C-alpha cells in the first residue's frame, strides 16, 4: 500500500502528482504519510482584531472577507483583502499567487485567517496569511488541531495549500488500516517507554484529537527514528570490530621513546596523554583502528598525530598525513620535520603541484620504503601513489574531504587496510552529534596547553570603523600583526573579489605604505604569488594580511594578535571559530573583531552573540547544530538536514541519548538481533540498509 504511486490517491491525478514530486519529493503514499506537519493551528482559539498589536506574533482570526483589491503596478503589484469581525477590520496582504487568490477567494464569506502580525506605516496587517473558508463540511474540524504542511507558491496555485494537503492526507487515512502500518518496535519497548502503536502515532501526528495525543505521537516517532539511526551505527561499529582485521603494532620502540624523552617541546596535557593511550590500545588490538580525534584550535592534535605515526614506524610501517590545502600540509611538513630532526626519520611532501623528476623520485622512494612519513594533499589518494607498507593513514580537518576521497586511502595498504585516524578542530557537540559518530571511536582533547590567554571577541558596526583602525594601529605599534578577512562564496566570487579589493584600497589609505606593509591573498592568485605573500607575513615583513578564507586553516603566526572579520554575517559559526583560532597562538593577549552592517538577520545576531559570549568550541558547535543542521552522517552529504523526518538533533538530545542507551543494551545481549522478540527490528534495519552504501566504516 505505502509503495503505491501518489497519482492513484483520490484527489491527486497526474498534474498534482507531478507537482508534489517536483516540489516536495512526494512520490508514493508512504512519502505523503511521512511529510509531517511542521506546526498546528489550535482551531479552538481565536483572537479579536481590536486586541492585536505589533507584538501579537502569530494569531488566528475568524471574520468575514469584506473587500478584495488588486493594487500597485508591475513587481509591486499586490492583493489586499479586509477581514472584519465584530470588533474591527484588519488588512490581509499577498504579493505572490495573487491572480489565483483573486479568482478563488469569496468576498462576503466567513474565513479563518492565520498568520503573523506585521506593521506598515503605523498600521498592522497580516502578510500572506493562511486563509480557509468556514463551511459546514469543516465546522467539526474547526474544533480540533489543524495540521499545517510545508508548501510552495506552485503547490498553492494547484490547490495543494494547507487545506488541500489536509484533504489528501485524510483521503490516505481512509485507505489505511493498522495492517498497512505494522509495528516495528517490540512490545517490551512500547510498554517500557509508554509509546502508542505505530498506526496511532502516524494518525495522531497528522490529526491529533488533543495536545496529549500530539505529544505522545511526536515522542514515539522521534524515538523510533533516532533509535533505528543508533541501531544502524552501533551494528556497523560492532561488525567493523569483528570483521575488519588490522595490523598489530606490538611495541613502543626507539622512535617513540627518543622523541618523547629528547624532542617533545612541552609537557603533554592530561587530555593528550589520555588520547595517546586510547590510540595505543587500538593499534595493538589486531582490529583496524577507526578513531576520530577532536580538539579545539590549538589543543595539540598535531603532536598526538606524530606520536601515533612514530608507533607505526617502530613496528616497521609507513605513515601518511593528508591535509585539505597545500598551506596546511606544508605547515605540518615544517612542524613535524623540525620535531623529528636528528632521529633518522625521513619526512617528505607530495601535492599536485610537484611534477617531473622530483615527483618520480618521491614515488620511487615511497614504494621502496625510504620515505617513512609522507605528508600531502589529496594527491596522496591518486592511483599512482604506492606505499611499501602503509600502516597508519591520518586525515586532518577531515570534514573538508569527501567521504569517498578518504575511502581511497584504504586501497594503499595490503593485505590489511591501514589504521585510520581522523582529526578535526571543529568540535562536535558533546550531547548530540558526538553520539551520532556511533560507528567511530571518539577521542576528545578538551584541554588547552597552559599559558594560553582567552581571545577577547567583540562585535562592531560601521560607525565604529575609525575606532577599530585606531586599535589596529596601537597593536601594530606594539609589534603585533593583524589579519583582515573577507568572505568568499563561490557563487559570487566576482563580488567577493570586488569587496576584498575595495577593502584593500580603504586600508591602504588608512595605513599608508610609508609606514605600513600589507599582504593580500585570495583564491584567484597563482599558488606561487599566494605563497610569497603569506611567507612575507609569516616572516613579519608585513603588518597586515588581507585575505579571503584561504587562511582559515594552515597559517600559524604566533605574533598575529588581531583578527578582523568583515561581513561577519556571511560566515557560519564553525568557520568563524576556525578563523578566530588563527590568533591567540602566542603569549600576548589576542583579539577578534566581528564587523557587520547595522541590519542583521535573527540567525546572524545569534551567531555573533555566541562568538562574543564564548571561545568554547563545544558550546559553539551546539549552537551551530541548532542553526544549521548536522548533515547526513551516514551518507556522503555533510551539511544540511540529516535526512530526518521529524527528529531535531538540536532539540531532541534527551530522546537521542535514551535511544542510544537502549540500542546499546539490546545489541550487547543480541548483536545480530536473532531473538524472536527482536526479529521485527532486524527486518526494519534490513529495509533501511537497502537504501545505500554505509560510508561510516571509513570514518
C-alpha positions in Angstrom: 0.0 0.0 0.0 2.7 2.5 1.0 4.6 2.0 -2.2 1.6 3.0 -4.3 2.3 5.9 -6.7 0.8 9.2 -5.3 -1.2 9.8 -8.5 -3.6 6.9 -7.5 -4.7 8.7 -4.4 -8.2 10.2 -4.6 -7.9 13.9 -5.4 -4.4 13.8 -6.8 -4.2 12.8 -10.5 -1.2 13.3 -12.8 -0.9 17.1 -12.7 -0.9 17.4 -8.9 1.2 14.3 -8.6 3.9 15.8 -10.9 3.8 19.0 -8.7 4.1 17.0 -5.5 7.1 15.0 -6.9 8.9 18.1 -8.1 8.3 20.4 -5.2 8.3 18.0 -2.2 9.7 14.7 -3.5 6.4 13.0 -2.6 6.2 10.0 -5.0 4.2 7.5 -3.0 1.6 7.1 -0.3 4.4 6.4 2.1 6.1 9.7 1.2 2.9 11.6 1.9 2.5 9.8 5.2 5.9 10.9 6.4 5.6 14.5 5.1 4.7 15.5 8.6 3.1 18.9 9.6 5.6 21.5 10.8 3.0 23.1 13.1 -0.6 23.0 14.1 -3.3 25.6 14.4 -5.5 25.2 17.5 -8.8 25.8 15.9 -10.5 26.3 19.3 -8.6 29.6 20.0 -9.3 32.9 18.2 -8.1 36.4 18.7 -10.2 39.5 18.4 -9.0 42.2 15.9 -9.2 45.0 18.4 -6.8 43.1 20.8 -4.0 42.9 18.3 -0.7 44.9 18.3 2.7 44.7 16.6 3.9 42.3 19.4 1.0 39.8 18.9 3.1 37.4 16.8 1.1 34.6 15.1 -2.6 34.9 15.5 -5.8 33.1 14.3 -8.8 35.2 13.4 -12.3 34.5 12.3 -14.3 37.0 10.3 -16.0 38.0 7.0 -13.9 38.8 4.0 -15.4 42.3 3.2 -13.2 43.6 0.3 -10.5 42.4 -2.2 -8.5 44.9 -4.3 -5.5 44.5 -6.7 -3.2 47.4 -6.1 0.1 48.6 -7.5 1.9 48.0 -10.8 4.5 45.5 -12.1 6.7 44.0 -9.5 4.9 46.0 -6.7 1.5 44.5 -7.6 -0.3 43.1 -4.5 -3.6 41.8 -3.5 -5.2 43.4 -0.4 -8.2 42.0 1.5 -10.1 43.3 4.5 -11.2 40.9 7.2 -13.9 42.1 9.6 -15.0 40.6 12.9 -17.4 42.2 15.5 -14.5 44.3 16.9 -12.8 45.7 13.9 -11.1 45.3 10.5 -7.6 44.2 9.5 -5.8 44.2 6.2 -4.6 40.9 4.6 -1.8 41.3 2.0 -0.4 38.9 -0.6 2.4 39.5 -3.1 2.6 36.0 -4.6 -0.1 33.8 -6.2 -2.3 36.8 -6.3 -4.2 36.0 -9.5 -5.2 32.5 -8.3 -6.3 34.0 -4.9 -8.3 36.8 -6.6 -10.2 34.1 -8.6 -10.9 31.8 -5.7 -11.5 34.0 -2.6 -15.1 34.9 -2.0 -15.9 38.4 -0.7 -18.8 38.2 1.8 -17.9 34.7 3.0 -16.6 33.7 6.5 -12.9 32.8 6.7 -10.4 31.6 9.3 -7.1 33.5 8.8 -3.8 32.5 10.4 -0.6 34.5 10.1 2.0 36.8 11.8 1.1 40.4 12.6 3.3 42.9 10.8 3.3 46.7 10.9 3.4 49.1 7.9 3.2 52.9 8.1 1.8 52.6 11.7 -0.9 50.1 10.8 -1.0 46.4 11.5 -1.6 43.7 8.8 -1.0 40.1 8.1 1.2 39.3 5.0 0.5 36.0 3.2 -2.0 34.6 5.8 -3.3 31.1 5.5 -7.0 31.5 4.7 -9.6 28.8 5.0 -13.3 29.3 4.2 -15.6 28.2 7.1 -18.3 25.9 5.9 -20.5 23.0 7.2 -18.0 20.4 5.9 -15.2 21.8 8.1 -17.1 23.1 11.1 -16.2 19.9 13.1 -12.5 20.2 12.1 -12.6 23.8 13.3 -12.9 22.4 16.8 -9.6 20.5 16.7 -5.9 20.9 15.9 -5.4 21.5 12.2 -2.1 20.4 10.7 -0.1 22.9 8.6 2.3 21.4 6.0 5.3 23.0 4.2 4.2 24.3 0.9 5.3 26.5 -2.1 3.6 29.0 -4.3 3.4 26.5 -7.1 1.7 24.0 -4.9 -0.7 26.7 -3.6 -1.6 27.6 -7.1 -2.6 23.9 -7.8 -4.9 23.7 -4.7 -2.2 22.0 -2.6 -2.1 24.7 0.1 -2.7 23.7 3.8 -6.4 22.8 3.3 -5.7 20.8 0.1 -2.9 18.9 1.7 -5.1 18.1 4.7 -7.7 16.6 2.3 -5.2 14.4 0.6 -3.9 13.1 4.0 -7.5 12.5 5.1 -8.1 10.5 1.9 -4.9 8.5 2.6 -6.1 7.5 6.1 -9.5 6.4 4.7 -7.5 3.7 2.8 -5.0 2.8 5.5 -5.7 0.1 8.2 -3.4 -0.9 11.1 -2.3 -3.9 8.9 -0.8 -1.4 6.4 1.3 0.1 9.1 2.7 -2.9 11.0 4.6 -2.3 14.3 8.4 -2.0 14.1 9.1 -1.8 17.8 8.7 -4.8 20.1 6.0 -4.9 22.7 8.5 -4.8 25.6 9.8 -1.4 24.3 6.4 0.0 23.7 5.4 -0.9 27.3 8.7 0.3 28.8 8.6 3.6 27.0 4.8 4.1 27.3 4.6 4.6 23.5 1.5 4.4 21.3 1.2 2.0 18.4 2.8 3.0 15.1 -0.6 3.3 13.5 -2.0 5.6 16.2 1.2 7.7 16.2 1.1 8.3 12.5 -2.7 9.1 12.6 -2.3 11.4 15.6 0.8 13.3 14.1 -1.5 14.4 11.3 -4.8 14.7 13.1 -4.3 15.0 16.8 -7.5 14.9 18.8 -5.8 16.9 21.6 -2.4 18.1 22.8 -2.0 14.9 24.8 -2.2 12.6 21.7 0.0 15.0 19.7 2.8 14.9 22.3 2.5 11.0 22.5 2.7 10.7 18.7 5.6 13.1 18.4 7.6 11.4 21.2 7.0 7.9 19.6 8.0 8.9 16.1 11.1 10.8 17.2 12.2 7.9 19.4 11.7 5.4 16.6 13.7 7.5 14.1 16.6 8.1 16.4 16.6 4.5 17.8 17.0 3.0 14.3 19.7 5.5 13.4 21.6 4.4 16.6 21.0 0.7 15.9 22.5 1.1 12.4 25.5 2.9 13.6 26.2 0.6 16.6 25.8 -2.5 14.5 28.2 -1.1 11.9 30.7 -0.5 14.7 30.3 -4.0 16.1 30.7 -5.6 12.7 33.8 -3.5 11.8 35.4 -4.6 15.1 34.8 -8.2 14.4 35.2 -8.3 10.6 38.0 -5.8 9.7 41.3 -7.0 10.9 44.2 -4.6 11.4 48.0 -4.6 11.7 49.2 -5.3 15.2 51.6 -2.6 16.5 53.1 -4.6 19.3 56.0 -2.4 20.5 56.7 1.1 21.6 60.2 1.4 20.2 63.2 3.8 19.7 61.5 6.4 17.6 58.6 6.9 20.0 60.8 6.8 23.2 63.6 9.0 21.9 61.2 11.6 20.6 59.2 11.5 23.9 62.4 11.9 26.1 64.6 14.1 23.9 62.4 16.1 21.5 59.0 16.7 22.9 58.9 20.5 23.0 56.5 20.7 26.0 54.8 18.6 28.7 51.7 16.9 27.3 48.4 17.8 28.8 46.4 15.2 30.6 43.9 15.1 27.7 46.7 14.4 25.2 48.1 11.6 27.3 44.7 10.0 27.6 44.1 10.1 23.8 47.5 8.6 23.1 46.8 5.8 25.5 43.5 5.2 23.7 45.2 5.1 20.3 48.0 2.7 21.6 45.3 0.3 22.8 43.6 0.4 19.3 46.9 -0.2 17.5 47.7 -3.3 19.5 44.3 -4.9 19.3 44.5 -6.6 15.9 41.5 -4.8 14.7 41.6 -1.8 12.3 41.6 1.4 14.2 38.9 3.9 13.1 39.2 6.8 15.5 38.2 10.4 15.5 40.3 12.8 17.5 38.6 16.1 18.1 40.0 19.1 19.9 39.7 22.8 19.8 42.0 25.0 17.8 45.5 24.9 19.5 44.8 21.9 21.7 47.8 19.9 20.4 46.3 17.4 17.9 49.5 17.5 15.7 51.7 16.1 18.5 49.2 13.3 19.1 49.3 12.5 15.4 53.1 12.5 15.3 53.3 10.2 18.3 50.9 7.8 16.6 53.0 7.9 13.4 56.1 7.1 15.4 54.3 3.9 16.8 53.8 2.9 13.1 57.5 3.4 12.3 58.6 1.5 15.4 56.6 -1.5 14.1 58.1 -1.4 10.6 55.2 0.5 8.8 55.0 3.8 7.0 52.5 6.6 7.9 50.9 9.4 5.9 49.1 12.6 6.9 46.6 14.1 4.4 45.5 17.8 4.7 42.9 19.7 2.7 45.1 22.5 1.5 48.8 22.9 0.4 49.2 25.6 3.1 48.1 23.4 5.9 50.0 20.4 4.5 53.2 22.5 4.3 52.6 23.7 7.8 52.5 20.1 9.0 55.6 19.3 7.0 57.6 22.1 8.6 56.5 21.4 12.1 56.9 17.6 12.0 60.2 17.8 10.2 61.6 20.1 12.9 60.3 17.9 15.7 61.9 14.7 14.4 65.2 16.3 13.3 68.1 14.1 14.3 66.0 10.9 14.7 66.9 9.4 11.3 63.3 9.7 10.1 62.7 10.8 6.5 59.6 13.0 6.1 58.6 14.1 2.6 55.8 16.1 0.9 53.6 15.4 -2.1 51.0 17.6 -3.7 49.5 18.1 -7.2 52.0 20.9 -7.8 55.0 18.7 -7.5 55.9 17.5 -11.0 58.5 15.8 -13.2 61.7 14.2 -11.8 61.0 15.4 -8.2 57.7 13.6 -8.2 59.2 10.4 -9.7 61.9 10.4 -7.0 59.4 10.8 -4.2 57.2 8.0 -5.6 60.1 5.6 -6.1 61.4 6.3 -2.5 57.9 5.8 -1.1 57.5 2.5 -2.9 60.9 1.3 -1.7 60.2 2.3 1.9 62.9 5.0 2.1 60.2 7.6 3.0 58.9 6.9 6.5 56.3 9.7 6.8 54.5 11.2 3.7 52.6 14.5 4.2 50.5 16.0 1.5 47.2 17.0 0.0 44.5 14.9 -1.8 47.4 13.9 -4.2 48.1 11.1 -1.7 45.0 9.2 -2.8 45.9 9.2 -6.5 46.3 5.7 -8.1 49.9 6.4 -9.0 50.9 6.8 -5.3 52.2 3.5 -3.9 53.5 2.8 -0.4 55.7 -0.1 0.5 53.7 -0.9 3.7 51.3 1.9 4.8 50.2 1.1 8.4 48.6 4.4 9.5 46.6 7.0 7.5 45.8 10.3 9.2 43.4 12.9 7.8 43.5 16.4 9.2 40.4 18.6 9.1 38.5 15.6 7.9 35.2 17.4 7.2 36.9 19.2 4.2 37.4 15.9 2.3 34.6 14.0 0.6 33.9 10.7 2.2 34.8 8.8 -1.0 38.2 10.6 -1.1 39.0 9.4 2.4 38.0 5.9 1.4 40.7 5.9 -1.3 43.4 5.7 1.4 42.1 2.2 2.2 43.5 0.9 -1.1 47.0 2.0 -0.3 47.7 -0.9 2.0 47.6 -4.7 1.5 46.8 -7.3 2.7 45.1 -5.3 5.5 43.7 -1.8 5.4 45.8 0.9 7.3 44.7 2.1 10.7 42.7 5.3 10.3 42.9 8.4 12.4 40.8 11.4 11.5 41.3 14.8 13.2 39.1 17.9 13.4 39.4 21.2 15.1 35.7 21.7 14.6 34.3 20.2 17.8 31.2 18.1 17.6 28.5 18.9 20.2 29.1 16.9 23.4 25.5 15.8 23.9 24.3 15.3 20.4 26.4 14.9 17.3 29.2 13.0 19.1 26.7 10.2 19.7 26.0 10.2 16.0 29.6 9.1 15.3 28.4 5.8 16.8 30.4 3.7 14.4 33.7 5.5 15.2 35.7 5.5 18.4 35.9 9.1 19.6 38.7 10.8 21.5 38.4 14.3 22.8 41.3 16.7 23.6 39.5 19.0 25.9 42.4 20.9 27.5 44.4 23.7 26.1 48.2 24.0 26.8 49.0 26.0 29.9 49.6 29.7 29.4 47.2 30.3 26.6 45.1 33.6 27.1 41.5 33.5 26.0 40.8 35.6 22.9 38.7 38.7 23.5 35.9 38.9 20.9 33.8 42.0 20.2 31.1 43.0 17.6 31.5 46.3 15.9 29.4 48.1 13.2 30.4 50.6 10.5 30.1 53.6 12.9 33.0 52.1 14.9 35.3 51.8 11.9 37.6 54.7 12.9 38.0 53.3 16.4 38.8 49.9 15.0 41.5 51.4 12.8 42.9 53.2 15.8 43.1 50.0 17.8 44.8 48.2 14.9 47.5 51.0 14.8 48.0 50.6 18.6 48.6 46.8 18.2 51.0 47.3 15.3 52.9 49.9 17.3 53.4 47.1 19.9 55.0 45.0 17.2 51.9 42.8 16.6 50.4 41.7 13.3 46.8 41.7 12.1 44.5 39.6 9.8 41.6 41.2 8.0 39.4 38.5 6.4 36.7 38.9 3.8 34.1 36.2 3.0 34.4 34.0 -0.1 31.4 32.4 -1.6 31.9 30.6 -4.9 28.7 31.6 -6.5 29.5 35.3 -6.1 33.3 35.2 -6.5 33.5 38.3 -8.6 31.5 40.3 -6.0 33.7 38.9 -3.2 36.9 39.9 -5.0 35.5 43.4 -5.6 34.7 43.7 -1.8 38.2 42.5 -0.9 39.9 44.9 -3.4 37.8 47.8 -2.1 38.8 46.8 1.5 42.4 46.8 0.4 42.1 50.3 -1.0 40.5 51.6 2.2 43.2 50.1 4.4 45.9 51.3 2.0 44.7 54.9 2.6 44.4 54.4 6.3 47.7 52.5 6.6 50.0 54.3 4.1 52.9 52.4 2.5 55.4 54.8 4.0 54.6 53.4 7.5 52.9 50.0 7.0 53.3 47.0 4.7 50.2 45.0 3.7 49.9 41.5 2.2 46.9 40.4 0.2 45.9 36.8 -0.5 42.9 35.5 -2.4 41.8 32.4 -4.4 42.4 34.0 -7.8 46.1 34.4 -7.2 48.7 31.9 -8.6 49.9 29.5 -5.9 53.5 30.9 -6.0 52.2 34.5 -5.6 49.9 33.4 -2.7 52.8 31.6 -1.0 55.1 34.6 -1.5 52.6 37.0 0.2 51.9 34.5 3.1 55.6 34.0 3.7 56.2 37.8 3.9 53.5 37.9 6.7 55.0 34.8 8.4 58.4 36.5 8.4 57.0 39.7 9.9 57.7 41.8 6.8 54.1 42.9 6.5 52.0 44.0 9.4 48.5 43.4 7.9 47.3 40.4 5.9 44.1 41.0 3.9 42.7 37.6 2.8 39.7 35.6 2.0 39.1 32.4 4.0 42.1 30.7 2.4 43.8 31.5 5.8 41.0 29.6 7.7 43.4 26.8 8.3 47.2 26.4 7.9 48.7 29.8 8.8 50.5 29.8 12.1 51.8 33.2 13.1 52.2 33.5 16.9 52.9 37.2 16.5 49.4 37.9 15.0 47.2 39.2 17.8 44.2 40.7 16.0 41.6 39.1 13.7 39.2 41.5 12.0 36.4 39.6 10.1 34.4 41.7 7.6 30.8 41.0 6.7 30.7 38.5 9.7 27.0 37.7 9.0 28.1 35.9 5.8 30.1 33.3 7.7 28.9 30.1 9.5 29.7 29.7 13.2 32.3 26.9 12.8 34.1 28.9 10.1 34.1 32.0 12.4 35.6 29.8 15.2 38.3 28.5 12.9 39.2 32.0 11.7 39.4 33.2 15.3 41.8 30.3 16.0 44.4 31.9 13.7 45.2 34.4 16.6 45.9 33.6 20.2 48.9 31.3 19.3 51.5 33.4 21.2 51.9 34.6 24.7 50.2 38.0 24.0 46.6 38.9 24.6 44.7 38.5 21.3 41.5 40.0 19.9 38.8 39.1 17.3 36.7 41.9 16.0 33.4 41.0 14.1 32.4 43.7 11.7 28.9 44.0 10.2 26.3 46.4 8.9 23.6 47.6 11.2 20.8 45.3 9.8 21.2 41.7 10.7 19.0 38.6 10.4 18.0 36.8 13.7 20.3 33.9 12.9 23.3 36.2 12.2 22.7 38.0 15.5 22.6 34.7 17.3 25.8 33.5 15.6 27.6 36.8 16.6 26.3 36.8 20.1 27.6 33.2 20.5 31.0 34.2 19.3 31.2 37.1 21.6 30.0 35.1 24.6 32.3 32.1 24.4 35.5 30.7 23.0 34.5 27.1 23.9 34.4 25.2 20.6 31.9 22.7 22.0 29.4 25.3 23.0 29.8 26.9 19.6 29.2 23.5 17.9 26.0 23.1 19.9 24.8 26.5 18.6 25.9 25.7 15.1 23.9 22.4 15.2 20.8 24.3 16.2 21.2 26.9 13.5 22.5 24.9 10.6 21.6 21.2 10.9 24.1 18.4 11.3 24.4 16.8 7.8 23.6 13.3 6.6 26.2 11.5 8.7 25.6 8.0 7.2 25.8 9.1 3.6 28.1 11.4 1.7 26.1 14.6 2.4 28.0 16.6 5.0 25.8 19.5 5.9 22.1 20.1 5.9 19.2 18.2 7.4 20.5 14.7 8.1 17.6 13.0 6.3 15.4 13.0 9.4 11.6 13.3 9.0 10.7 14.5 12.5 13.6 14.4 15.0 15.7 17.5 15.5 19.2 16.9 16.8 19.4 20.5 18.1 16.5 20.0 20.4 16.0 16.2 20.9 19.2 15.4 22.8 17.5 13.6 25.6 15.5 11.3 23.3 18.6 10.7 21.3 20.7 9.7 24.4 17.9 7.5 25.6 17.5 5.8 22.2 21.3 5.2 22.1 21.4 3.6 25.6 18.5 1.3 24.8 20.1 0.3 21.4 23.4 -0.4 23.1 21.8 -2.7 25.8 19.8 -4.6 23.1 22.9 -5.2 20.9 25.1 -6.2 23.8 22.8 -9.1 24.5 21.8 -9.9 20.9 24.2 -8.3 18.4 22.6 -9.9 15.3 19.0 -9.5 16.6 18.3 -13.2 16.4 16.0 -13.4 19.4 12.3 -13.8 18.4 11.4 -10.6 20.3 14.0 -8.7 18.2 13.2 -10.1 14.7 11.0 -7.1 13.7 13.9 -4.8 14.5 16.2 -6.8 12.3 13.7 -6.7 9.4 13.4 -2.9 9.8 17.2 -2.5 9.7 17.4 -4.7 6.6 14.9 -2.4 4.9 16.9 0.7 5.9 20.2 -0.7 4.7 18.8 -1.3 1.2 18.8 2.5 0.8 22.5 2.6 0.1 26.1 2.0 1.0 27.4 2.7 4.5 30.3 5.1 4.3 30.5 5.2 8.1 33.1 2.3 8.0 35.7 4.6 6.5 35.0 7.4 9.0 
